[in-house]
Each structure stands twice: as structure tokens, then as C-alpha cells.
Amino acid sequence: MVANQRDGKRSFDSYPTEVEALEAANTLANRLDSRDYVAASMTQPQAIEYANANQVLKPLGLTLTAVVSTVAEGVKLTGNLAAVLKACQFYAENFKTVSPKTVAEAVAELLQSKKNYGAKERYLEDLEFRLGKFQDAFKVNVNNITTTDLQTWLDGMKLSTQSYANNKRVAHLLFEYSIAKGYALHNPAVKLQKVKIRNGKTEVFTPDEAAKMLGAVSEDFRPCLALGLFAGLRSAEIERLEWKDIDLVQRHIVVGADTAKTASRRIVPIEANLAAWLVLTPVNKRKGAVWAFGRDWFNKSEQATAKDAGISWKRNAMRHSFASYLMAKLKDAGRVAGYCGNSSAMIHKHYTELCTVADATSFFGINPPAIVNALPPPPVIPQLPQTTIEVATVATI
């Protein structure tokens, strides 16, 4: 037996013969002599480096010898030190422990989390609708879904480019949440095929079509139709709007941050014809929500109004009409963008030169045949007194 030191502890190595034991002892002695020589000849910087290395390894319970030996083996196998690090990263990413969680369970948790953090109702409805389709398609644990599975599912639905992007976005959200909660290792939505969104033609209602709808609209839906046509409010914004947000005296609408799609407060002026349509609603009914019947009935009312007017409903055309006619009237993308809650670039891209000035005049001239309630006059803006300023002439030398 030959006495040895391993990791600071004494141990004994056994050999079958005395000769082999003596050879091993001599080899060990020579190695120790070599180490002692190296240790004795170490410079101060080398000694500091050694001490630092041991300090780093101490919390991990590793010795410098063990680590160097392991790294050396790794370099032999992979060819270089960088490859060893990449191999470690791959292992860490792919062999972590995850908590099994079905898609349905992860979806329920995500929706509850969004509610807890105050997500808007319209957003939650859209999220619940898309995630509902997702959980119906995947009755497995979140961690078991691959990019191929996702791509096959999206391709099989034959969606428009916009719907494809929307469903991809929601899937990405679910997997990011699952990774954060420890339910999944990867986000397979990251590598899904990218598609270029092709927006359809921007459609507007002609002045004649708008007038027909206003003549056929129900009393309950009339303020909503007028606000969409002549203030450009989004359907979701109208659904959240209250009568107290509409100031018929100062002639403006306050679209609060909790109402606007972009979560940014804006002020929309009330055109004269819009004011005339709004005051058709009796004063005693101008309380609470402008529309109190829910999203489904809002959509059904749009379709029913167009049908009763003898025209086809055009998707988002109320807002498109307002922006297009106002752009023709003002020739100012910045102001139109401010009223619509969009960027000037979006206004230029979608609403420039779609309508003529004459069309805009006709559109904003659509008034009810009779005004039932007294309409307050527009606010008078006081004029500042003019002051004459004498300017002295200064001669320059």
C-alpha cells in the first residue's frame, strides 16, 4: 500500500506486488517534488491568482485540481475552451427541472395574472378568445409543444396575415409567462415563420351612406354611430365612454387613459354636426355609459344599422371616414393624429388624399332633420387686446 494525499485527505492505494507499489511510490514522490519546486518558485502574482481561484471555488465545494482536470477533459473532447462553455450553457438550458403544467392550467393562470394587474376588459376578451382556441388544440403540457407543432397549427387555420400575427403574439406571450413560472424551458413561438401583414384597402362611408345609416339607426345606438363617424372614436373606446366625458358646452370629448386603446389621454373636439346628433339624446338619458349593452350587441347593432340603411357594413369604416374627411378638411396630419390617437406617419400612410374637400364639407355637414333639445352655443374664446409696439431703428456701423 502507498500513502497518498487527495483533496487534503490522506488515503492508501493498494497494489498487487511490492514492485508495483514501489514504482507508484517513486512516481508519486517525483510528482510531489515537482509540485514543491513549482510552488517554491511561484511569483507573487501567480500566488495571488492561485489564491483567488481557490476563493472562487470554495463556495462550490470544488478544488482547483478537480476543476482543472475536468476542464482539461472538456477541452480534449470539444477542441477549445469556448466550446466547453457553450456545452455547459446548452446543458443548463435543456436539462433544467420544470414543473409539469398543462396548457389549460397555464392559460388560466396567465389570464388571472392579467386581471390582477388591471388589464382592460377588451384586451382580456381578445386574449381569452385566442388562448381558448390554443388550449383546445393542445391538450398537453406546455413544455411538450415544439415550433413544428405551433407552425402546423397556425398554417392549418388558414388565417389572414393580421390574424396570423395576432395568434403568434398571444402564443409568444403564453410561453414567455410559462418560462418565467418554470413550466417551460423554451419559447417555440420565437422561431415561427414571419409574415408581412397586408392591410386591406382603407374603406370609408360616403356622405350619402353615412346619412342613410344615421337615418336608420336605433335611438340607443345613434350616439355611438355619431361618435364613430364624427369623432373617430374606436369601438372599444365608445364602449367604455361615459356621458360625463362628453362636454357639449366646451365642445370636446375626453378620452381618458383608461378608455383609450393606447392608454394615453386625448381630447377630441366636437364638430358642430356631432353636437347636433348627440343632443337628440334627452338630457335625462345622458348619464352613465354611452353604450351599456356589451361588445356583442355593439357589433350586431353596426350590422343591423347598415342592413336597415340598405348598405354593406365596412369594417373600421367609421374611424376611417372621420380620419380621411378630417385630413381633407384640415390638411394637417399632426392635428388629425392628435384627435385620433395615432401617429402622423399612420395618418399620412392610410388617410391622405382619400377624399376631396367637397366630400369633407358634405360629410361634416350631415345634420339631423330636427334638433329636439336646445344645443348650447360653442364657447366664446376671448380675444387678447392688441397692443401697438414701437420699434426703434438701430444704425449699424
C-alpha positions as CSV (number, residue, x, y, z in Angstrom):
1,M,0.0,0.0,0.0
2,V,1.2,3.5,-0.8
3,A,0.1,6.5,1.2
4,N,-1.2,9.5,-0.8
5,Q,-2.9,12.9,-0.3
6,R,-6.2,13.6,-2.2
7,D,-8.1,16.9,-1.7
8,G,-6.3,17.5,1.6
9,K,-7.2,14.0,2.9
10,R,-4.8,11.0,3.5
11,S,-5.6,7.9,1.5
12,F,-4.0,4.5,0.7
13,D,-3.6,3.0,-2.8
14,S,-3.3,-0.8,-3.0
15,Y,-1.1,-2.7,-5.4
16,P,-0.8,-6.5,-6.1
17,T,3.0,-6.6,-5.7
18,E,5.8,-4.8,-3.8
19,V,7.5,-3.9,-7.1
20,E,4.4,-2.1,-8.4
21,A,3.9,-0.4,-5.1
22,L,7.5,0.9,-5.1
23,E,7.2,2.2,-8.7
24,A,4.0,4.0,-7.8
25,A,5.6,5.5,-4.7
26,N,8.6,6.7,-6.7
27,T,6.3,8.3,-9.4
28,L,4.3,10.0,-6.6
29,A,7.4,11.3,-4.9
30,N,8.8,12.7,-8.1
31,R,5.5,14.4,-8.8
32,L,5.4,15.9,-5.3
33,D,9.0,17.1,-5.7
34,S,8.0,18.8,-9.0
35,R,4.9,20.4,-7.3
36,D,7.0,21.6,-4.4
37,Y,9.5,23.1,-6.8
38,V,6.8,24.9,-8.7
39,A,5.2,26.1,-5.5
40,A,8.6,27.4,-4.2
41,S,9.3,29.2,-7.5
42,M,5.8,30.9,-7.8
43,T,5.9,34.6,-8.2
44,Q,3.6,36.9,-6.1
45,P,1.1,37.5,-8.9
46,Q,0.9,33.7,-9.6
47,A,0.4,33.1,-5.9
48,I,-2.4,35.7,-5.8
49,E,-4.0,34.2,-8.8
50,Y,-3.9,30.7,-7.2
51,A,-5.4,32.1,-4.0
52,N,-8.2,33.9,-6.0
53,A,-9.0,30.7,-7.9
54,N,-9.4,28.8,-4.6
55,Q,-11.5,31.6,-3.2
56,V,-13.9,31.4,-6.2
57,L,-14.2,27.6,-6.0
58,K,-14.6,27.4,-2.2
59,P,-18.4,28.2,-2.1
60,L,-18.9,25.5,-4.7
61,G,-17.0,22.9,-2.7
62,L,-14.5,22.3,-5.5
63,T,-10.7,22.1,-5.5
64,L,-8.6,23.7,-8.2
65,T,-7.1,20.4,-9.2
66,A,-10.6,18.8,-9.7
67,V,-11.8,21.8,-11.8
68,V,-8.6,22.0,-14.0
69,S,-8.8,18.3,-14.6
70,T,-12.5,18.5,-15.6
71,V,-11.9,21.5,-17.9
72,A,-8.9,19.8,-19.5
73,E,-11.0,16.8,-20.3
74,G,-13.7,19.0,-21.8
75,V,-11.2,20.8,-24.0
76,K,-9.9,17.4,-25.2
77,L,-13.4,16.4,-26.2
78,T,-14.6,19.7,-27.8
79,G,-11.4,21.2,-29.1
80,N,-11.4,24.6,-27.3
81,L,-12.4,26.3,-24.1
82,A,-15.2,28.3,-25.8
83,A,-16.9,25.1,-26.9
84,V,-16.8,23.8,-23.3
85,L,-18.7,26.9,-22.1
86,K,-21.3,26.5,-24.9
87,A,-21.8,22.9,-24.0
88,C,-22.4,23.9,-20.4
89,Q,-24.9,26.6,-21.5
90,F,-26.7,24.0,-23.7
91,Y,-26.9,21.6,-20.7
92,A,-28.2,24.3,-18.4
93,E,-31.0,25.3,-20.9
94,N,-32.1,21.8,-21.8
95,F,-31.8,19.8,-18.6
96,K,-33.4,22.2,-16.1
97,T,-36.2,20.9,-14.0
98,V,-39.6,22.2,-15.0
99,S,-42.9,21.9,-13.2
100,P,-45.5,20.0,-15.3
101,K,-48.3,22.3,-16.3
102,T,-51.0,21.7,-18.9
103,V,-51.7,24.4,-21.5
104,A,-55.2,24.9,-20.0
105,E,-53.7,25.4,-16.5
106,A,-51.1,27.9,-17.8
107,V,-53.7,29.8,-19.7
108,A,-55.9,30.1,-16.6
109,E,-53.0,31.4,-14.6
110,L,-52.0,33.9,-17.3
111,L,-55.5,35.3,-17.6
112,Q,-55.8,35.6,-13.8
113,S,-52.5,37.4,-13.7
114,K,-53.5,39.9,-16.3
115,K,-56.8,40.6,-14.4
116,N,-54.9,41.1,-11.2
117,Y,-52.6,43.7,-12.9
118,G,-55.6,45.6,-14.2
119,A,-55.6,44.7,-17.9
120,K,-58.5,46.2,-19.9
121,E,-61.7,44.2,-20.4
122,R,-61.4,44.4,-24.2
123,Y,-57.8,43.1,-24.2
124,L,-58.8,40.3,-21.8
125,E,-61.7,39.3,-24.0
126,D,-59.4,39.1,-27.0
127,L,-56.7,37.2,-25.0
128,E,-59.3,34.7,-23.7
129,F,-60.7,34.1,-27.1
130,R,-57.3,33.4,-28.8
131,L,-55.9,31.4,-25.9
132,G,-59.1,29.4,-25.8
133,K,-58.5,28.2,-29.3
134,F,-54.9,27.4,-28.4
135,Q,-55.8,25.3,-25.4
136,D,-58.4,23.4,-27.4
137,A,-55.8,22.5,-29.9
138,F,-53.1,21.4,-27.4
139,K,-54.1,19.0,-24.7
140,V,-50.6,18.6,-23.4
141,N,-48.1,20.1,-21.0
142,V,-46.7,23.5,-22.1
143,N,-43.1,22.2,-22.2
144,N,-44.0,19.5,-24.7
145,I,-45.0,21.9,-27.6
146,T,-42.5,22.4,-30.3
147,T,-42.1,25.1,-33.0
148,T,-43.2,22.5,-35.6
149,D,-46.4,21.9,-33.6
150,L,-47.2,25.6,-33.5
151,Q,-46.4,26.2,-37.1
152,T,-48.7,23.3,-38.2
153,W,-51.5,24.6,-36.1
154,L,-51.3,28.2,-37.4
155,D,-50.9,27.1,-41.0
156,G,-53.9,24.8,-40.6
157,M,-56.3,27.6,-39.7
158,K,-55.6,29.4,-43.0
159,L,-55.6,32.9,-41.3
160,S,-55.2,36.3,-42.7
161,T,-51.7,37.8,-42.2
162,Q,-53.1,40.0,-39.4
163,S,-54.8,37.1,-37.6
164,Y,-51.7,35.0,-38.0
165,A,-49.6,37.7,-36.3
166,N,-52.2,38.2,-33.6
167,N,-52.3,34.5,-32.7
168,K,-48.5,34.2,-32.9
169,R,-48.2,37.2,-30.5
170,V,-50.6,35.5,-28.0
171,A,-48.7,32.2,-28.2
172,H,-45.4,34.0,-27.6
173,L,-47.0,35.7,-24.5
174,L,-48.1,32.4,-23.1
175,F,-44.7,30.7,-23.5
176,E,-42.8,33.7,-22.0
177,Y,-45.1,33.5,-19.0
178,S,-44.6,29.8,-18.7
179,I,-40.8,30.1,-18.8
180,A,-40.9,32.7,-16.1
181,K,-43.1,30.4,-13.9
182,G,-40.9,27.4,-14.6
183,Y,-43.4,25.5,-16.7
184,A,-41.3,25.5,-19.9
185,L,-37.7,25.6,-21.0
186,H,-38.1,27.3,-24.4
187,N,-40.4,29.6,-26.3
188,P,-41.2,27.7,-29.5
189,A,-43.1,30.8,-30.9
190,V,-39.8,32.7,-31.3
191,K,-38.9,30.6,-34.4
192,L,-42.3,30.7,-36.1
193,Q,-42.4,31.9,-39.7
194,K,-42.6,35.6,-40.0
195,V,-45.3,37.1,-42.3
196,K,-45.7,40.5,-43.8
197,I,-49.0,42.0,-42.7
198,R,-51.0,43.0,-45.7
199,N,-53.6,45.6,-44.7
200,G,-56.7,45.7,-46.8
201,K,-57.9,48.8,-48.6
202,T,-58.9,51.7,-46.3
203,E,-62.7,51.9,-46.8
204,V,-64.8,54.9,-45.9
205,F,-68.5,55.6,-45.8
206,T,-69.6,58.1,-48.4
207,P,-71.6,61.1,-47.1
208,D,-74.7,59.5,-48.6
209,E,-74.0,56.2,-46.8
210,A,-73.4,57.9,-43.5
211,A,-76.6,59.9,-43.8
212,K,-78.6,56.8,-44.6
213,M,-77.2,55.0,-41.6
214,L,-77.9,57.9,-39.3
215,G,-81.5,58.0,-40.6
216,A,-81.9,54.3,-39.9
217,V,-80.1,53.9,-36.6
218,S,-81.8,53.0,-33.4
219,E,-82.1,55.5,-30.6
220,D,-79.8,53.6,-28.3
221,F,-77.0,53.1,-30.9
222,R,-77.3,56.6,-32.5
223,P,-74.8,58.3,-30.2
224,C,-72.3,55.5,-30.8
225,L,-72.6,55.8,-34.6
226,A,-72.3,59.6,-34.4
227,L,-69.2,59.4,-32.2
228,G,-67.6,56.9,-34.5
229,L,-68.3,58.8,-37.7
230,F,-67.7,62.4,-36.5
231,A,-65.2,62.0,-33.6
232,G,-63.3,58.9,-34.9
233,L,-63.5,57.0,-31.6
234,R,-62.7,53.4,-31.8
235,S,-65.5,50.9,-31.0
236,A,-63.7,49.8,-27.8
237,E,-63.4,53.4,-26.7
238,I,-67.1,54.1,-27.3
239,E,-68.0,51.1,-25.3
240,R,-66.0,52.4,-22.3
241,L,-67.1,56.1,-22.8
242,E,-69.4,57.8,-20.3
243,W,-71.7,60.8,-20.9
244,K,-69.7,62.8,-18.3
245,D,-66.7,62.5,-20.7
246,I,-68.7,64.5,-23.3
247,D,-68.7,68.2,-22.7
248,L,-71.3,69.8,-25.0
249,V,-70.7,73.2,-23.6
250,Q,-66.9,73.3,-24.2
251,R,-67.4,71.1,-27.3
252,H,-64.9,68.4,-26.6
253,I,-64.7,64.7,-25.6
254,V,-62.2,63.5,-23.0
255,V,-60.9,60.0,-24.0
256,G,-59.2,59.0,-20.7
257,A,-56.2,56.8,-20.4
258,D,-58.4,54.0,-19.1
259,T,-60.6,54.3,-22.1
260,A,-58.1,54.9,-25.0
261,K,-56.6,51.9,-26.7
262,T,-53.1,53.4,-26.4
263,A,-53.6,54.1,-22.6
264,S,-52.9,57.7,-23.4
265,R,-55.4,60.5,-22.6
266,R,-56.5,62.7,-25.5
267,I,-59.1,65.5,-26.2
268,V,-61.3,65.2,-29.3
269,P,-63.2,68.4,-30.4
270,I,-66.9,68.0,-31.1
271,E,-67.8,69.1,-34.6
272,A,-71.0,71.1,-34.9
273,N,-72.9,68.3,-36.6
274,L,-71.8,65.8,-34.0
275,A,-73.1,68.0,-31.2
276,A,-76.4,68.2,-33.1
277,W,-76.7,64.4,-33.2
278,L,-75.7,64.0,-29.6
279,V,-78.3,66.3,-28.2
280,L,-81.0,64.2,-29.8
281,T,-80.5,62.0,-26.7
282,P,-82.7,63.5,-24.0
283,V,-80.8,65.2,-21.1
284,N,-82.2,62.7,-18.6
285,K,-80.6,59.8,-20.5
286,R,-77.2,61.4,-20.8
287,K,-76.0,59.6,-17.7
288,G,-73.7,56.6,-17.1
289,A,-72.2,54.7,-20.1
290,V,-72.9,55.9,-23.6
291,W,-73.3,52.2,-24.6
292,A,-74.3,49.8,-21.8
293,F,-75.2,46.6,-23.8
294,G,-71.8,44.9,-24.3
295,R,-69.5,44.2,-27.1
296,D,-71.6,41.6,-28.9
297,W,-74.6,43.9,-29.2
298,F,-72.4,46.7,-30.4
299,N,-71.2,44.6,-33.3
300,K,-74.7,43.4,-34.0
301,S,-76.0,47.0,-33.9
302,E,-73.4,48.0,-36.5
303,Q,-74.6,45.2,-38.9
304,A,-78.2,45.9,-38.2
305,T,-77.9,49.6,-38.9
306,A,-76.1,49.1,-42.2
307,K,-78.7,46.5,-43.2
308,D,-81.6,48.8,-42.4
309,A,-79.9,51.6,-44.3
310,G,-79.6,49.3,-47.4
311,I,-75.8,49.3,-47.5
312,S,-73.0,47.0,-46.6
313,W,-71.1,47.4,-43.3
314,K,-67.4,48.3,-43.8
315,R,-65.0,47.2,-41.1
316,N,-63.5,50.1,-39.1
317,A,-65.0,52.5,-41.7
318,M,-66.5,54.9,-39.1
319,R,-63.0,55.7,-37.8
320,H,-61.5,55.6,-41.3
321,S,-64.2,58.0,-42.5
322,F,-63.5,60.5,-39.8
323,A,-59.8,60.5,-40.3
324,S,-60.0,60.7,-44.1
325,Y,-62.5,63.5,-44.2
326,L,-60.8,65.5,-41.4
327,M,-57.5,65.1,-43.2
328,A,-59.1,66.5,-46.4
329,K,-60.6,69.4,-44.4
330,L,-57.5,70.4,-42.2
331,K,-54.6,69.3,-44.4
332,D,-52.7,68.8,-41.1
333,A,-51.6,65.2,-40.2
334,G,-50.4,66.3,-36.8
335,R,-53.8,67.6,-35.7
336,V,-55.6,64.6,-37.1
337,A,-53.2,62.3,-35.4
338,G,-53.8,64.0,-32.1
339,Y,-57.6,63.7,-32.4
340,C,-57.4,60.0,-33.5
341,G,-54.7,58.9,-31.0
342,N,-52.4,57.8,-33.8
343,S,-49.0,58.9,-35.2
344,S,-48.7,61.4,-38.1
345,A,-47.0,58.7,-40.1
346,M,-50.1,56.5,-39.8
347,I,-52.3,59.3,-40.8
348,H,-50.2,60.0,-43.9
349,K,-50.0,56.3,-44.8
350,H,-53.6,55.5,-44.6
351,Y,-55.8,58.6,-44.8
352,T,-54.1,61.1,-47.1
353,E,-56.0,62.1,-50.3
354,L,-58.7,59.6,-50.0
355,C,-61.4,62.2,-50.0
356,T,-61.9,65.7,-51.5
357,V,-62.6,68.9,-49.7
358,A,-66.1,68.9,-51.1
359,D,-66.7,65.4,-49.7
360,A,-65.4,66.5,-46.3
361,T,-67.7,69.5,-46.4
362,S,-70.7,67.2,-47.2
363,F,-69.7,64.7,-44.5
364,F,-69.3,67.1,-41.7
365,G,-72.5,68.9,-42.9
366,I,-74.7,65.8,-42.2
367,N,-77.2,67.1,-39.6
368,P,-80.3,65.6,-38.1
369,P,-83.6,66.8,-39.7
370,A,-84.6,68.5,-36.5
371,I,-82.9,69.3,-33.2
372,V,-85.2,68.2,-30.3
373,N,-83.1,69.7,-27.4
374,A,-81.6,73.1,-27.2
375,L,-77.9,73.0,-28.2
376,P,-75.6,75.2,-26.2
377,P,-73.7,77.6,-28.3
378,P,-69.9,77.0,-28.8
379,P,-67.7,78.5,-26.2
380,V,-66.5,82.1,-26.9
381,I,-62.8,82.4,-26.9
382,P,-61.8,85.8,-25.6
383,Q,-59.5,87.9,-27.8
384,L,-56.4,89.4,-26.3
385,P,-56.3,93.2,-26.6
386,Q,-54.0,94.4,-29.4
387,T,-51.0,96.4,-28.3
388,T,-49.1,98.8,-30.5
389,I,-45.3,98.3,-30.2
390,E,-42.9,101.0,-31.4
391,V,-39.8,99.6,-33.0
392,A,-36.7,101.8,-32.9
393,T,-34.3,101.8,-35.8
394,V,-30.7,101.0,-34.9
395,A,-28.0,102.1,-37.2
396,T,-25.1,99.7,-37.7
397,I,-21.6,100.9,-38.2
